[in-house]
Amino acid sequence: MNVKYVVHTQAMENYGAHAENGKWQDGNAYWKFKGGDTYIVEGTERVQDAVAAVIAYVHQNVAWKEFPVKWEDYTSWWDELTSRNDATLVERELERTIKLDVNCDKYAFDGELVEF
């Protein structure tokens, strides 16, 4: 069984990492909420596995963190998106959505390979 899930994330940026080292212990951490992304995850049977795949994929460092905040099955997400009867909105959302297939061994993220 191959179910699709949609995982939404929240991103945070550490402004303290731009001018200083960004570390808490040095008093240089200054985190701000930023946008987030929407991931369509294929190849899993359980939502927990889809969330774990997104966590494995997103980039984490002293200047940037991204983490899942909401997840749902693909059909529910699609039904909600298309219920607005706005083709432009649907097209824009699909363009910005990141697709992950856990059956693919590696993905490139910022020039680095991420393995599942």
WODA-V327468 format. One record per residue. N is the residue number from 1. SS is DSSP state (H for helix, E for strand, C for the rest). PSI is psi in radians with two decimals (none if undefined). Layout:
BEGIN
{{N & SS & PSI} {N & SS & PSI}}
END
This chain:
BEGIN
{{1 & C & 2.23} {2 & C & 1.83} {3 & E & 2.50} {4 & E & 2.45} {5 & E & 2.71} {6 & E & 2.22} {7 & E & 2.18} {8 & E & 2.45} {9 & E & 2.84} {10 & E & 2.40} {11 & E & 2.67} {12 & E & 2.49} {13 & E & 2.40} {14 & E & 1.74} {15 & C & -0.43} {16 & H & -0.30} {17 & H & -0.16} {18 & H & -0.72} {19 & H & -0.44} {20 & C & -2.83} {21 & C & -0.18} {22 & C & 0.17} {23 & C & 2.48} {24 & H & -0.83} {25 & H & -0.34} {26 & H & 0.05} {27 & C & 0.38} {28 & C & 0.09} {29 & C & 2.29} {30 & C & 1.52} {31 & E & 2.46} {32 & E & 2.46} {33 & E & 2.43} {34 & C & -2.83} {35 & C & -2.65} {36 & C & -3.07} {37 & C & 2.90} {38 & E & 2.23} {39 & E & 2.29} {40 & E & 2.05} {41 & E & 2.19} {42 & E & 2.79} {43 & E & 0.10} {44 & E & 2.72} {45 & C & -0.28} {46 & C & 2.50} {47 & H & -0.57} {48 & H & -0.68} {49 & H & -0.62} {50 & H & -0.76} {51 & H & -0.75} {52 & H & -0.64} {53 & H & -0.71} {54 & H & -0.74} {55 & H & -0.71} {56 & H & -0.53} {57 & H & -0.69} {58 & C & 2.60} {59 & C & 2.32} {60 & C & 2.24} {61 & C & -3.02} {62 & C & -0.35} {63 & C & -0.30} {64 & E & 2.37} {65 & E & 2.54} {66 & E & 2.36} {67 & E & 2.61} {68 & E & 2.44} {69 & E & -0.27} {70 & E & 2.52} {71 & E & 2.66} {72 & E & 2.87} {73 & E & 2.69} {74 & H & -0.75} {75 & H & -0.76} {76 & H & -0.77} {77 & H & -0.82} {78 & H & -0.76} {79 & H & -0.76} {80 & H & -0.78} {81 & H & -0.79} {82 & H & -0.25} {83 & C & -0.29} {84 & C & -0.15} {85 & C & 0.75} {86 & C & 1.68} {87 & H & -0.60} {88 & H & -0.74} {89 & H & -0.80} {90 & H & -0.81} {91 & H & -0.78} {92 & H & -0.74} {93 & H & -0.73} {94 & H & -0.60} {95 & H & -0.64} {96 & H & -0.09} {97 & C & 2.39} {98 & E & 2.24} {99 & E & 2.25} {100 & E & 2.38} {101 & E & 1.99} {102 & C & -0.21} {103 & C & -0.17} {104 & C & 2.27} {105 & C & -0.65} {106 & E & 2.57} {107 & E & 2.57} {108 & E & 2.31} {109 & E & 2.01} {110 & C & 0.72} {111 & C & -0.12} {112 & E & 2.57} {113 & E & 2.30} {114 & E & 2.22} {115 & E & 2.47} {116 & C & none}}
END
